Amino acid sequence: ESFKTSQGKFTIENVSLAEGISYVWSYDASNQYMKGSAYNNAAYAAESWLVSPKINMTGATTPVLTFTHLVNKLDAGTPAECFTVNVKESTATEWTALEIPQHGKNDGWNWVESGDIDLSAYVGKTIQIGFKYISSTSAAGTWEIKDVVVYDAGGVAM
């Protein structure tokens, strides 16, 4: 999903939103990306997920997730603590955290390629990817995401 024209088939699941904010994730039509932020004239505590549609991994041999993202305005905590990527089988309720090889540096509006995130443990399964945003009253940074791709590095069409 490029997010060039909309949030696509991704859904937003708000786990908790502090009084004072009504959303975390929003589609930015001007810049063509999804933006997560719990800042509204102050930092607010929140947990919100941007969740992919189901992805069928049948036939895949070496599936990989990549995306482009940036981090900014994070006053406390680290990007790896506040912004995570997770995976689950589509029928499961529990998410598993994935390691993002390249996180944003929180030093300006600079886009970073995530690097290849291995999904080979999910070959033959149907999964969902979840981008989890967590903030507090001392850390409500901005996480922008675009160009989310799951492909088979082994060359199999998915």
ABEGO torsion letter per residue (X at the ends): XAGAABAEABBBBBABBBBGBABABBBBAAAGBBBBBABBGBBBBBBBBBBBBBBBABGBABBBBBBBBBBBGBABEBAAAABBBBBBBAABABBBBBBBABBBAGAEBBBBBAEBBBAAAABGBBBBBBBBBBBBAABBBBBBBBGBBBBBAAGBBX
